[in-house]
Every structure is written in C-alpha cells, then in structure tokens.
Amino acid sequence: MGSMRHDFTRASPYVIPVNWQAVLAFCAFCAIVLERIFLSFSALLFLSFGAVLIISALRSKSRMLLRYWPLLLLPTYCIVSTLWSDYPAQTLRHSVQLALTLIIAMAVAIKLRSETIMRGLYCALAFAVVISTLVELTSGRATSWQGIYESKNVFASIVAIFLLMGISLLYFRENRLAISTLFTLQIIFCLYALIRSASAGMIISIIPVVALFFVFRFNKYLGDAQRAFLMIFIFLASITTAIFASLYVEEILAGVLEYFGKDPTLTGRTDLWNFAIQLIAERPVFGLGYKAFWVVGNLDAEALWAAFYLPSGSGFNFHNTYLSNTVEIGLVGITLQVFIFYIGLIRGIRLSLVEPTHDNIFWCAFMALTIIRSFGEVSTFFEFSLDSLVYYIAFITVSERHRERRRTMKINRTPFSVLQR
C-alpha cells in the first residue's frame, strides 16, 4: 500500500510543487503590510520568516550576499551612532531592527527570482487593499479613506504600489483578455482609492511616475537614434517644466493643497524644515544618533509635539527624508542613503530602457516614486518599513540584472562580432 500511495502521489496531476522560500517571503510581506491586523506580533512574524530566509541565503548564496556588503554600511553606521547618541538604548534597539529588516530584504532579493518576489508582494498588497476597502464600505465614514491603517498616507502608499504593479503587469506583459481586464479594473479602482484617500502628497508624486511608464512603453518601439531623440526631448521637457513650476510653484501648490483641504501656505512644514536645519547645524557630521530625536523627554521633540497639538511620543517627522535623517545620522549617514537612492534609480532606468520587462519597469517605477516622495515625506530607512524592504530588494534585483547584462555584452564582444558589425 505504501508503494501504491507513493506512485499515485507522484503521478497525480493535482500535486503542486511548492517553493517554500517564496511562501516565506509572502508571509514576511504580509507581516509588514498587515501590521494593523497582527499588531505586536507583526515584527515577530516578520523576523521569524525572515530568519529562515537569511539562513537559507547564507547556506547557498553567501558569496552573492557578500557582493552587496556596501548596503550594510548604512545599518552598521546607525549601530555605531549609539556611541554618541543621547539615547543609546533607543538608538541601539532601532539600529539592530533596521539591520535585520535590510538583511532580510537582501536575502529575499538574492534567494528568489524577481517575478516570484513580485507575486508574493502582489498578493500581500491585494489582501491589504481588499480588507481596507471592506472596512471603508462597512464603516460608513464620510472622511478620507485610510482602511485598516492609522493614517490615510499609509493607505495611499499601499494603494500606490499596488497601482504601479497593475500598470506594469498590464502594459509590459503578454496577458489573456480576462487577465488584462482584471488588471485594468485594478488600475481604475486604485486611482479611485487614491482620490478617496485625499493624500495630496501621494497623488502629486504618482503623476510623474505614471508618465514614466508611457516613456518606457513607447521607448521599446524605437531604434537607437529615435531613442536618443526621445531622451533629449524628455530632458528638454523636464527643464522647461521645472522652470515653469519654479515660476508658479506657489500658485500650483496652493491650488492642489486647497483642493485636498491642506494649508496652502505650507507654514507647518516650513517651520519643521527650519527647525531641522538648526539642529543639523549643531551636529552636522554625525548627527544626534539614529532615532535619537523623537524620544519622549527630549525637550526639542516635546516642543514640536506641543506646537502641532500632538500627544507626546506620537509618530511624527520633519516631512523630508534628507533633513529628517541628517538630523539623526548627519552628513555621513545621509550620503550613504543618497548613494542607495540614486544609484539604484539610475540602474533601474538604464535597465528599463534596454529591457522593458514588467518586473524591471515595476522596480524602477517604485524607486522613482520613493525618491519623489522623499522630498515631502519620510517613508524609508527605518525598521519594519515596507518601502525600506522593497527598495533594497529593487536595488539588488536591478543591480544583478544590470551586472548580468554587462557580463553578457563582454562575452559577446569578440573580434568576430566586431567584424560582423
């Protein structure tokens, strides 16, 4: 009977092979995306699933993991900042958690194929969007949508990433009619949900990223000369747009912010930015220490909480990634972050221009969105953050493909291939 059962199982068409690393990655994504459901267990679940992935990556992909050691300089520096932090216990705890988050991201990117990662992330985001929508439809709230999250901005961020995935899957992959229809409905709903969230910052940020999709879509039909002309046109159009925006920036921002019920004068944010600049001037090189400012008992932080009518210890930031992080980790730390930001985006754009596959386009679009948001929000480089997790994954994924492409070009660059040209 035992052998008969074995033969039946082996021959059965209903047996589906399971990629356990992919399942672990999906569970890790869910632990972060559905944090408001798992609550205090969210971090524990994420670290548990991630630990198995790290061990698996160390056993089979250790050399590849070591290849990206520069990405570990940032969390290492944050840990070192414990030495001069005014709140060393706070700094050490958050730094170690950041390091674990980023190492898990590296393990996911190294261990799994790009498309497999996208599937896991897609399913996790789909769960979050569906549950959040059901919450909004059953609650009957007349205010802006925020779903299962504490703020509308977090909900808008989840929806925006899901929107980018839908566009990349619809326009840069061959699909059956039914699947294309599904992705089209997904895009339409995400746009509706973004509007209902009334997140002005996210809506403003998503517009140029969506435009980037059309550039990549149109680019793959062009030859080298036409592609060069398109790049020159985009460059000149960007300069013209930037000049126009700089001349009428106040009118543009006032109109958009008033539509979403925001303060059109930006008084609150400019006060925060000025205060951050003053703090940076006091300790510009190394900063105050990672996560050593927004601490209960810190007089400066307490003053800002009081000025904005927020309870002590509530989540708050300087609404600018560069200023906020320079306050904590100084010019040294922000230099590392800028490197990760812009080297990743440059590689993503170059790769998307020559290989406009749906996953390359998505990783590039996500990095572009994150960087655009960085000027008005703080969404990356802190522990258990979806944006930090996905950005590291995107960086390694596009870097690996960029590296493979360069290696292939070197192999094909032979005297015979030169003669054939």
C-alpha positions, 0 to 999 in steps of 0.5 A, spaced: 500 500 500 505 504 501 508 503 494 501 504 491 500 511 495 507 513 493 506 512 485 499 515 485 502 521 489 507 522 484 503 521 478 497 525 480 496 531 476 493 535 482 500 535 486 503 542 486 510 543 487 511 548 492 517 553 493 517 554 500 522 560 500 517 564 496 511 562 501 516 565 506 517 571 503 509 572 502 508 571 509 514 576 511 510 581 506 504 580 509 507 581 516 509 588 514 503 590 510 498 587 515 501 590 521 494 593 523 491 586 523 497 582 527 499 588 531 505 586 536 506 580 533 507 583 526 515 584 527 515 577 530 512 574 524 516 578 520 523 576 523 521 569 524 520 568 516 525 572 515 530 568 519 529 562 515 530 566 509 537 569 511 539 562 513 537 559 507 541 565 503 547 564 507 547 556 506 547 557 498 548 564 496 553 567 501 558 569 496 552 573 492 550 576 499 557 578 500 557 582 493 552 587 496 556 588 503 556 596 501 548 596 503 550 594 510 554 600 511 548 604 512 545 599 518 552 598 521 553 606 521 546 607 525 549 601 530 555 605 531 551 612 532 549 609 539 556 611 541 554 618 541 547 618 541 543 621 547 539 615 547 543 609 546 538 604 548 533 607 543 538 608 538 541 601 539 534 597 539 532 601 532 539 600 529 539 592 530 531 592 527 533 596 521 539 591 520 535 585 520 529 588 516 535 590 510 538 583 511 532 580 510 530 584 504 537 582 501 536 575 502 529 575 499 532 579 493 538 574 492 534 567 494 528 568 489 527 570 482 524 577 481 517 575 478 516 570 484 518 576 489 513 580 485 507 575 486 508 574 493 508 582 494 502 582 489 498 578 493 500 581 500 498 588 497 491 585 494 489 582 501 491 589 504 487 593 499 481 588 499 480 588 507 481 596 507 476 597 502 471 592 506 472 596 512 471 603 508 464 600 505 462 597 512 464 603 516 460 608 513 465 614 514 464 620 510 472 622 511 478 620 507 479 613 506 485 610 510 482 602 511 485 598 516 491 603 517 492 609 522 493 614 517 490 615 510 498 616 507 499 609 509 493 607 505 495 611 499 502 608 499 499 601 499 494 603 494 500 606 490 504 600 489 499 596 488 497 601 482 504 601 479 504 593 479 497 593 475 500 598 470 506 594 469 503 587 469 498 590 464 502 594 459 509 590 459 506 583 459 503 578 454 496 577 458 489 573 456 483 578 455 480 576 462 487 577 465 488 584 462 481 586 464 482 584 471 488 588 471 485 594 468 479 594 473 485 594 478 488 600 475 481 604 475 479 602 482 486 604 485 486 611 482 479 611 485 482 609 492 487 614 491 482 620 490 478 617 496 484 617 500 485 625 499 493 624 500 495 630 496 502 628 497 501 621 494 497 623 488 502 629 486 508 624 486 504 618 482 503 623 476 510 623 474 511 616 475 505 614 471 508 618 465 514 614 466 511 608 464 508 611 457 516 613 456 518 606 457 512 603 453 513 607 447 521 607 448 521 599 446 518 601 439 524 605 437 531 604 434 537 607 437 537 614 434 529 615 435 531 613 442 536 618 443 531 623 440 526 621 445 531 622 451 533 629 449 526 631 448 524 628 455 530 632 458 528 638 454 521 637 457 523 636 464 527 643 464 522 647 461 517 644 466 521 645 472 522 652 470 515 653 469 513 650 476 519 654 479 515 660 476 508 658 479 510 653 484 506 657 489 500 658 485 500 650 483 501 648 490 496 652 493 491 650 488 492 642 489 493 643 497 486 647 497 483 642 493 485 636 498 483 641 504 491 642 506 494 649 508 496 652 502 501 656 505 505 650 507 507 654 514 507 647 518 512 644 514 516 650 513 517 651 520 519 643 521 524 644 515 527 650 519 527 647 525 531 641 522 536 645 519 538 648 526 539 642 529 543 639 523 547 645 524 549 643 531 551 636 529 552 636 522 557 630 521 554 625 525 548 627 527 544 626 534 544 618 533 539 614 529 532 615 532 535 619 537 530 625 536 523 623 537 524 620 544 519 622 549 523 627 554 527 630 549 525 637 550 526 639 542 521 633 540 516 635 546 516 642 543 514 640 536 509 635 539 506 641 543 506 646 537 502 641 532 497 639 538 500 632 538 500 627 544 507 626 546 511 620 543 506 620 537 509 618 530 511 624 527 517 627 522 520 633 519 516 631 512 523 630 508 527 624 508 534 628 507 533 633 513 529 628 517 535 623 517 541 628 517 538 630 523 539 623 526 545 620 522 548 627 519 552 628 513 555 621 513 549 617 514 545 621 509 550 620 503 550 613 504 542 613 503 543 618 497 548 613 494 542 607 495 537 612 492 540 614 486 544 609 484 539 604 484 534 609 480 539 610 475 540 602 474 533 601 474 532 606 468 538 604 464 535 597 465 528 599 463 530 602 457 534 596 454 529 591 457 522 593 458 520 587 462 514 588 467 518 586 473 524 591 471 519 597 469 515 595 476 522 596 480 524 602 477 517 605 477 517 604 485 524 607 486 522 613 482 516 614 486 520 613 493 525 618 491 519 623 489 516 622 495 522 623 499 522 630 498 515 631 502 515 625 506 519 620 510 517 613 508 524 609 508 530 607 512 527 605 518 525 598 521 519 594 519 518 599 513 515 596 507 518 601 502 525 600 506 524 592 504 522 593 497 527 598 495 533 594 497 530 588 494 529 593 487 536 595 488 539 588 488 534 585 483 536 591 478 543 591 480 544 583 478 540 584 472 544 590 470 551 586 472 548 580 468 547 584 462 554 587 462 557 580 463 553 578 457 555 584 452 563 582 454 562 575 452 559 577 446 564 582 444 569 578 440 573 580 434 568 576 430 562 580 432 566 586 431 567 584 424 560 582 423 558 589 425 
